[in-house]
């Protein structure tokens, strides 16, 4: 399994899809022409903040479903920072692989796989974490996002958004994923 790739592309002022055949966990993009700061994004995983955790504990491996959106995701990690499931007030983050998300979670209730579950937690929108090294850490880096092409193909990789793909600039990139 390939876990690292690097390359270069010339910016064109529009979004650029870089096809790898896999979704990377981390991507870095550097404008080599101007020497501008590095943009780094953890696109392989999303964090989904939650509050009001119900009494049905959502655990690693569970499939969560948005009650309004119908979006689904398999939970890779659960980080509770306050409250408890037993008390119905757990709050924290679900970490999910980008490849495992179907649809888009909204600010809504989600439920796990327990029989009759309808409101196991309240979530807000899913986010990718990233930063631009000359500014503060951003909760959402819209400059680098996962790319999944046409359904049924292996067109996977990442997209360098138009704001980062400055026209006529050489952009160096690295993409990596955990084995």
Residue pairs with C-beta under 8 A, 6 or more apart in sequence:
1 22
1 179
2 20
2 21
2 22
3 176
3 177
3 178
3 179
4 174
4 175
4 176
5 20
5 24
5 174
5 175
5 176
6 172
6 173
6 174
6 175
7 18
7 172
7 173
8 32
8 170
8 171
8 172
8 173
9 16
9 18
9 160
9 165
9 170
9 171
9 173
10 168
10 169
10 170
10 171
11 31
11 160
11 164
11 165
11 166
11 167
11 168
11 169
11 170
11 171
12 165
12 167
13 162
13 165
13 166
13 167
14 162
14 165
15 159
15 160
15 161
15 162
15 165
16 159
16 160
16 165
16 171
17 147
17 149
17 155
17 157
17 158
17 159
18 147
18 157
18 158
18 159
18 160
18 173
18 175
19 147
19 149
19 155
19 156
19 157
20 156
20 157
20 158
20 175
21 154
21 156
21 157
22 156
22 157
22 177
23 43
23 44
23 98
23 99
23 146
23 147
23 148
23 156
23 157
23 158
23 177
24 43
24 44
24 157
24 158
24 175
24 176
24 177
25 42
25 43
25 44
25 45
25 176
25 177
25 178
26 40
26 41
26 42
26 43
26 44
26 175
26 176
26 177
27 40
27 41
27 43
27 144
27 158
27 173
27 174
27 175
27 176
28 38
28 39
28 40
28 173
28 174
29 38
29 39
29 40
29 143
29 144
29 160
29 164
29 171
29 172
29 173
30 36
30 37
30 38
30 39
30 171
30 172
30 173
31 166
31 169
31 170
31 171
32 169
32 170
32 171
32 172
33 168
33 169
33 170
34 166
34 169
36 134
37 132
37 133
37 134
37 135
38 132
38 133
39 130
39 131
39 132
39 133
39 141
39 143
39 144
39 164
40 130
40 131
40 133
40 141
40 144
41 128
41 129
41 130
41 131
41 141
41 143
41 144
41 145
42 128
42 129
42 130
43 98
43 128
43 130
43 144
43 145
43 146
43 158
44 97
44 98
44 99
44 146
44 177
44 178
45 76
45 95
45 96
45 97
45 98
45 128
46 73
46 95
46 96
46 97
46 98
46 101
46 126
46 127
46 128
47 93
47 94
47 95
47 126
47 127
47 129
48 73
48 93
48 94
48 95
48 96
48 105
48 123
48 124
48 125
48 126
48 127
49 92
49 93
49 123
49 124
49 127
50 90
50 91
50 92
50 93
50 94
50 110
50 121
50 122
50 123
50 124
51 91
51 121
51 122
52 88
52 89
52 90
52 91
52 119
52 121
52 122
53 80
53 83
53 84
53 85
53 88
53 89
53 90
53 91
53 92
53 120
53 121
54 85
54 88
54 117
54 119
54 120
54 121
55 85
55 86
55 88
56 85
56 111
56 112
56 114
56 117
56 120
57 85
57 90
57 112
57 120
58 64
58 75
58 78
58 85
58 94
58 110
58 112
58 120
58 121
59 75
59 78
59 112
60 75
60 76
60 77
60 78
61 74
61 75
62 74
62 75
62 112
62 113
63 72
63 73
63 74
63 75
63 112
63 113
64 72
64 73
64 75
64 94
64 110
64 111
64 112
64 120
64 121
65 71
65 72
65 110
65 111
66 72
66 103
66 105
66 106
66 108
66 109
66 110
66 123
67 108
67 109
67 110
67 111
67 118
67 119
68 106
68 108
68 109
69 103
69 104
69 105
69 106
69 108
70 103
71 101
71 102
71 103
71 104
71 105
71 106
72 101
72 102
72 103
73 94
73 96
73 97
73 100
73 101
73 102
73 105
73 126
74 96
74 97
74 100
75 94
75 95
75 96
76 95
76 96
76 97
76 100
77 94
77 95
78 92
78 93
78 94
78 95
79 92
79 93
79 95
80 90
80 91
80 92
81 91
81 92
81 93
82 89
82 90
82 91
82 92
83 89
83 90
83 91
84 90
90 121
94 121
94 123
96 126
98 128
98 146
99 146
99 148
99 156
101 126
104 125
104 126
105 123
105 125
105 126
106 125
107 122
107 123
107 124
107 125
108 122
108 123
109 118
109 119
109 120
109 121
109 122
109 123
110 120
110 121
110 122
110 123
111 117
111 118
111 119
111 120
112 120
114 120
127 139
127 140
128 140
128 141
128 145
128 146
129 137
129 138
129 139
129 140
129 141
130 138
130 140
130 141
130 143
130 144
131 137
131 138
131 141
132 138
132 141
132 143
142 161
142 163
143 160
143 161
143 163
143 164
144 158
144 159
144 160
144 161
144 164
145 158
145 159
145 161
146 156
146 157
146 158
146 159
147 155
147 156
147 157
147 158
147 159
148 155
148 156
149 155
149 156
157 175
158 175
160 171
160 173
164 171
165 171
